[in-house]
Each structure stands twice: as structure tokens, then as C-alpha cells.
Amino acid sequence: MTSHTPQRMILRNVRVFDGVSDQAQDGMDVLVEGSHIVGVSSSPVAGSDGAIEIDAQGRFLMPGLSDAHVHLMGNANSMVEFLQGPTGALYGNTIAEAKRMLLRGFTTVRDMGGDTAPVKSLIDRGVFEGPRIFPSQAMISQTSGHADFAFVYDTPEEFGGKPSRTEDIHFTRVADGVPRVLAAVREQLRQGASQIKLTLGGGAASMYDPLNTLQYTPDEIKAAVQAASDYGTYVATHVYTPAGIARAIDAGVASIEHGHLADEETVKRIADAGVWLSMQPFAEADHHYPDPVRAAKNTEICEGTNQVYEWARKYSVKTAWGTDLLLEPQAAPRQSEMAARLGEFYSNAEALKMLTSGNAALFELAGERNTYRGGKLGVIAEGGWADMILVDGDPLQDISLIGDPDTNFKMIIKGGAVVKNDL
């Protein structure tokens, strides 16, 4: 593996999938200067002294992959490590997983809970290798909500108790009532959040909340939306059920995270409201829970996946793709498999567009909180960030290729720097 950022790079004779079209174009040259793409041409690009020229021999070139719902810190650490491990080890594991994620071809991710703004800063400065990160910082929850990881016998902070361990490490923030919700949102923005993550309903990984629970009052959600909007960004919400989704939409939330238990009327309402649905193609084996209650919740969530995808397609919902792998570091490589799994619900072209330019359109809702707005994400086009993957084979014909990046991704480029070169 090598890493360098040339002033000028020419990829010759590539089959270009630009991230927005249904087809790829053969025999193209792509010109990179610094960190950006400055030309995509069917005519040979003139070389120059000092330029690095790569003969791709007709291989498939696509934008780097993106993941709209990761927990980098959660991917990299187990619950035991969260609760008992040294804080330094948590961040070390997170940085190591960021590099592995980049080598799986994921050049941009939206982190939906965890103290990743410092990691993002180090990656952006070139200290470590990893994807571009849109951090949410701590996911904000009510007491007994999805992101309340306090022990059952702990006194809530509202009654004089201490913050839980996951709050101490900025993975979660429990806040009850409008004033504390406002403070929690502003705290995440102060720490570098690109967008805000609220938990508005039950989840499989949490201990105290059945899936059908409604979490946060309308006034609390509206307060969070207002505080985020005042910073020029948006609120995304963990929620599965029709009632929870309706409450989120009514309050002005921009992105529904999950939504696997939605009914058809609710999916249509998501479409009519122009709200994003950030889905994950869950299978039961993606997560493992040691107790029957959480295992049953996981089963119920997974059983809704196929139907919600079908309705999302029917009503042309703005749909993003993510993984939401959490607290099982050994499962982190499943990210690639889940990307390929998207082809079970969409055509290969639709899936690849969602994994690239589609997700990028959601990320860009962060407005000026988007520190990467100096280039276009998720495309191979003039003015785009030079984030690209050179693939052996054609994912438009066989999307399973992206499920095995070690074998099939011959070159990975991020910001004009070659981070993997197996040519």
C-alpha cells in the first residue's frame, strides 16, 4: 500500500461510472490535480512532466463508496470496552477501524453517534488515514430512551445522578425537557457536529425501551430542530414506528433513520413531506443479542426491511443507505456485504447511485457545517473530490463485487491520494 498526493494524475483507459448515470462510459481518461477531479474526457488527456499516469486497461472506475449510518466508535469497540476499557483504547480502536473502512472503499461516512469529530480532524489533517466523516457527536436521548446506557439502578442526572460512562466518552447524551435538549444540541454543535442525531423510539440494542415507545415530546423535538436549523443544519432521528415517524415529520426532522416498522401510509407521507429515509438492509445475522428480549426486537425490525424498501421505491422516497453496525467489532467487515446486499432491493445501477451520489445529497443537507463543500462528493465529474475506486470487473453487472473489496478493489484513491494500489 502506498499513500501520496500528486499534483497531477491521469487515469487512462477507464470505464467510468460517474455516480449519477445508469451506464458506464468506456475508454475514458480522468485527470486529477491535487485533491480534485479537473477533467473526464473521451479524448486522451495530454501528459506532462511530473504527472503520474496509470493505465487502467479498461477497468471500472467509480466514486468512492459512502455509508450514511455508521458508528465508527461503536464499530470498533464492544460494550465491555465501552463500559470498562480505557478511553485511549476506545479512540485507538476507532482510528484503526477508520483506516480499515477506507480500505473497504468507503471514502465518506456519516457518523450517527460517537465522539468522532476529533478523529475527523486528524484524518482531514493527514495524521491518520480514514474516510471523510460527517460527525453527529453524541446521540441525544431521553431518560430510558434508546441511547440511555445507564444502569437500571443509576439515578438519572435530572435527579442529581451522575452521567453514565457512555456520556462521559461522548457516545450518548441524555437530556430531558426543552432546556436540556437545547443545551445538548448546542453542545454537539460546539464539539463539531455536522448534523444532530435524536433517538425518538425503541431500538434493538437498548435495554429499557420496547420498539413501540414514543420518545421525546413534540416540543422537545421541535426545540432540537430549531437549534440545529439556527446553525444551518438538520436533525436525523432513530425511529422505527409509524407513530414515531409521524411525530418526527410534524416536528420538522429532515431524515428518518431506520423506519423498518413503517406502514405504507407512513412511507407515502415520508415521500410527500420530502423527508429522507436512511435505511439499512438488515438481516438477522447482522447483530447478535444475548437476551431473548433484544433478540426478538432485532427479528421484528429485520422482518420489516423488504416491505419498507418496496414502498420506498413505489413512492420515490429519497432513500439513503447505511449499515448501523454496532458493538460487535468482529462484524465490522460486514459493511461491504451489506453494500452488495442493496442489490436485492434495487437494480445494480440504482444501488450504486445510492451508495455514491445519493448518500452525498443527504450529507449536503449539513450546509455550512459540511466541511467538504469545497468539492462535489459521490461523483466522477469536473469539480468533484478525487475519491475513486478502480474495480476488477463491472459492479453494474455484478454488484457482489463490492462485497469483496480485498480482492476486487485494485486501487482506492481519496482526495487524490492513492491509499491502495494492487495493480
Residue pairs with C-beta under 8 A, 6 or more apart in sequence:
1 103
1 419
1 420
1 421
2 418
2 421
3 129
3 417
3 418
3 419
4 417
4 418
5 34
5 35
5 415
5 416
5 417
6 32
6 50
6 51
6 52
6 416
7 33
7 34
7 50
7 51
8 31
8 32
8 33
8 48
8 50
8 51
8 52
9 31
9 32
9 33
9 51
9 52
9 53
9 54
9 386
9 413
9 416
10 29
10 30
10 31
10 32
10 45
10 47
10 51
10 52
10 53
10 54
11 29
11 30
11 32
11 54
11 56
11 61
11 388
11 390
12 29
12 44
12 45
12 53
12 54
12 55
12 56
13 27
13 28
13 29
13 55
13 56
13 57
13 58
14 28
14 29
14 30
14 56
14 58
14 59
14 60
14 61
14 390
15 24
15 25
15 26
15 27
15 28
15 58
15 59
15 60
15 61
15 394
16 24
16 25
16 28
16 30
16 40
16 61
16 62
16 380
17 23
17 24
17 60
17 61
17 62
17 63
17 352
17 380
17 395
17 396
18 25
18 40
18 63
18 379
18 380
18 381
19 62
19 63
19 352
19 353
19 356
19 357
19 360
19 378
19 379
19 380
19 381
20 353
20 357
20 379
20 381
21 349
22 349
23 349
23 396
24 60
24 394
24 396
25 42
26 58
27 42
27 58
28 40
28 41
28 42
28 61
29 39
29 40
29 41
29 42
29 43
29 44
29 45
30 37
30 39
30 40
30 41
30 61
30 380
30 388
31 37
31 38
31 39
31 40
31 41
31 45
32 38
32 386
32 413
32 416
33 416
34 386
34 416
35 375
35 385
35 386
35 415
35 416
35 417
36 375
36 383
36 384
36 385
36 386
36 416
37 380
37 381
37 382
37 383
37 384
37 385
37 386
38 382
38 383
39 45
39 382
40 380
40 381
40 382
47 53
54 411
54 423
56 390
59 390
59 391
59 392
59 410
60 390
60 391
60 392
60 393
60 394
60 395
60 396
61 380
61 388
61 389
61 390
61 391
62 352
62 356
62 380
62 388
62 389
62 391
62 395
63 107
63 356
63 357
63 377
63 378
63 379
63 380
63 384
63 387
63 388
63 389
64 105
64 106
64 107
64 108
64 131
64 356
64 378
64 387
64 388
64 389
64 412
64 413
64 414
65 104
65 105
65 106
65 107
65 339
65 355
65 356
65 389
65 402
66 106
66 107
66 108
66 109
66 110
66 355
66 356
66 359
66 360
66 363
66 377
66 378
67 101
67 106
67 108
67 109
67 110
67 321
67 322
67 323
67 335
67 339
67 359
68 109
68 110
68 278
68 320
68 321
68 322
68 359
68 362
68 363
69 110
69 112
69 257
69 278
69 280
69 320
69 322
69 323
69 324
70 101
70 109
70 110
70 111
70 112
70 322
70 323
70 324
70 325
70 335
71 111
71 112
71 113
71 114
71 324
71 325
71 326
72 94
72 97
72 98
72 101
72 109
72 111
72 114
72 116
72 119
72 133
73 90
73 91
73 93
73 94
73 111
73 113
73 114
73 115
73 116
73 169
73 171
74 113
74 114
74 171
74 325
74 326
74 327
75 97
75 101
75 325
75 326
75 329
75 332
75 335
76 90
76 93
76 94
76 96
76 97
76 329
76 332
77 85
77 90
77 93
77 94
77 327
77 329
78 327
78 328
78 329
79 327
81 89
81 90
81 93
82 90
82 149
82 165
82 166
82 169
82 171
82 327
83 165
83 166
87 169
90 169
91 115
91 118
91 119
93 329
94 114
94 116
94 119
95 119
95 122
95 128
95 130
97 329
97 332
98 119
98 123
98 128
98 129
98 130
98 131
98 133
99 128
99 129
99 130
100 332
100 333
101 109
101 130
101 131
101 332
101 335
102 129
102 130
102 131
102 412
102 414
102 419
103 405
103 412
103 419
103 420
104 333
104 335
104 336
104 405
104 409
105 336
105 389
105 402
105 405
105 409
105 412
106 131
106 335
107 131
107 132
107 385
107 387
107 412
107 414
108 131
108 132
108 133
108 134
108 359
108 360
108 363
108 372
108 377
108 378
108 387
109 131
109 132
109 133
109 134
110 133
110 134
110 136
110 194
110 195
110 322
110 359
110 362
110 363
111 133
111 134
111 135
111 136
112 136
112 139
112 197
112 236
112 238
112 257
112 322
112 324
113 136
113 138
113 139
113 147
113 171
113 172
113 197
114 135
114 136
114 137
114 138
114 170
114 171
115 137
115 138
115 169
115 170
115 171
115 191
116 133
116 135
116 137
117 133
117 135
117 137
117 191
117 192
117 193
118 192
119 128
119 130
119 133
120 132
120 133
120 135
120 192
121 192
122 128
123 129
123 130
123 131
123 132
123 133
124 132
124 371
129 414
129 419
131 414
132 372
132 377
132 385
132 387
132 414
134 194
134 195
134 363
134 366
134 370
135 192
135 193
135 194
136 188
136 193
136 194
136 195
136 196
136 197
136 236
137 170
137 187
137 188
137 191
137 192
137 193
138 147
138 167
138 170
138 171
138 172
138 173
138 184
138 187
138 188
139 146
139 147
139 171
139 172
139 173
139 197
139 198
139 199
139 238
140 147
140 172
140 173
140 174
140 175
140 181
140 184
140 185
140 188
140 196
140 197
140 198
140 199
140 224
141 147
141 148
141 172
141 173
141 174
141 175
141 198
141 199
141 215
142 148
142 174
142 175
142 176
142 199
142 215
142 216
142 220
143 156
143 158
143 174
143 176
144 208
144 209
145 174
145 199
145 206
145 208
145 209
145 213
145 215
145 216
146 199
146 201
146 202
146 203
146 205
146 206
146 209
146 215
146 238
147 166
147 172
147 173
147 174
147 199
147 206
147 238
148 164
148 172
148 174
148 206
148 208
148 209
149 164
149 165
149 166
149 171
149 172
149 206
149 207
150 156
150 161
150 164
150 174
151 164
152 207
152 208
154 161
154 162
154 164
155 161
155 162
156 174
156 176
157 163
157 174
158 176
158 177
158 180
163 174
164 172
164 174
166 172
167 173
167 174
170 191
173 184
173 187
173 188
175 181
175 183
175 184
177 220
178 219
178 220
178 223
181 216
181 220
181 223
181 224
181 227
182 223
182 224
182 227
184 224
185 196
185 223
185 224
185 227
185 228
186 227
188 196
189 196
189 227
189 228
189 231
189 233
189 369
193 233
193 369
194 233
194 363
194 366
194 369
194 370
194 371
195 228
195 233
195 234
195 235
195 236
195 255
195 365
195 366
195 369
196 224
196 227
196 228
196 233
196 234
196 235
196 236
197 235
197 236
197 237
197 238
197 257
198 216
198 221
198 224
198 235
198 236
198 237
198 238
198 253
199 215
199 216
199 237
199 238
199 239
200 214
200 215
200 216
200 221
200 237
200 238
200 239
200 244
200 247
200 248
201 209
201 211
201 212
201 213
201 214
201 215
201 238
201 239
201 240
201 241
201 244
202 209
202 210
202 211
202 212
202 213
202 215
202 240
202 297
203 209
203 211
203 238
203 240
203 297
204 211
204 287
204 289
204 294
204 297
204 298
204 301
205 287
205 289
205 294
205 326
205 327
206 294
207 294
209 215
210 297
211 240
211 241
211 261
211 297
211 300
211 301
212 241
212 243
214 241
214 243
214 244
214 247
215 244
216 224
216 247
218 247
218 250
218 251
221 235
221 237
221 247
221 248
221 251
221 252
221 253
222 251
222 252
224 235
225 234
225 235
225 251
225 252
225 253
228 234
228 235
229 252
231 369
232 366
232 367
232 368
232 369
233 365
233 366
233 367
233 369
234 253
234 254
234 255
234 365
234 366
235 252
235 253
235 254
235 255
236 253
236 254
236 255
236 256
236 257
236 276
236 278
237 244
237 248
237 253
237 255
237 256
237 257
238 257
238 258
239 245
239 248
239 256
239 257
239 258
239 259
240 258
240 259
240 260
240 261
240 262
240 301
240 304
241 261
241 262
242 261
242 262
242 263
242 265
242 266
245 256
245 259
245 262
245 266
245 269
245 270
246 266
246 269
248 256
248 275
249 256
249 269
249 270
249 273
249 275
253 275
254 275
254 276
254 365
255 275
255 276
255 277
255 278
255 320
255 362
255 365
256 270
256 275
256 276
256 277
256 278
257 278
257 322
257 324
258 278
258 279
258 280
258 301
258 324
259 266
259 267
259 270
259 277
259 279
259 308
260 279
260 282
260 301
260 302
260 304
260 305
260 308
261 300
261 301
261 304
262 270
262 304
262 308
262 311
264 311
267 277
267 308
267 311
267 312
267 314
267 315
267 317
268 311
268 315
270 277
270 312
270 315
270 317
271 312
271 315
271 316
271 317
271 318
274 318
275 318
276 318
276 319
276 320
276 362
276 365
277 308
277 312
277 317
277 318
277 319
277 320
278 319
278 320
278 321
278 322
278 362
279 305
279 308
279 309
279 312
279 319
279 320
279 321
279 322
280 305
280 321
280 322
280 323
280 324
280 338
281 305
281 309
281 321
281 338
281 341
281 342
281 344
281 345
282 301
282 302
282 305
282 324
283 302
283 305
283 341
284 298
284 299
284 302
286 302
286 325
286 331
286 334
286 338
287 298
287 325
287 326
287 328
287 331
288 328
289 295
289 297
289 298
306 345
309 319
309 345
309 346
310 345
311 317
312 319
313 345
313 346
318 361
318 362
319 354
319 358
320 354
320 358
320 359
320 362
321 339
321 342
321 351
321 354
321 355
321 358
321 359
322 359
323 334
323 335
323 338
323 339
325 331
325 332
325 334
325 335
325 338
336 402
336 403
336 404
336 405
337 403
339 355
339 402
339 403
340 399
340 400
340 401
340 402
340 403
341 403
342 351
342 354
342 355
342 399
343 351
343 399
343 400
345 351
346 354
348 395
348 396
348 397
348 398
348 399
349 396
351 399
352 395
352 396
352 399
355 402
356 378
356 379
357 377
357 378
357 379
358 378
359 378
360 376
360 377
360 378
360 379
361 378
363 370
363 377
364 370
364 373
364 377
372 385
375 383
375 384
375 385
376 383
376 384
376 385
377 384
377 385
377 387
378 384
380 388
385 415
386 413
386 414
386 415
386 416
387 413
387 414
387 415
388 411
388 412
388 413
389 409
389 411
389 412
389 413
390 409
390 410
390 411
390 412
390 413
390 423
391 401
391 402
391 408
391 409
391 410
392 401
392 407
392 408
392 409
392 410
393 401
393 408
394 401
395 401
395 402
401 408
402 408
409 420
409 422
410 420
410 421
410 422
410 423
411 418
411 420
411 421
411 422
411 423
412 418
412 419
412 420
413 419
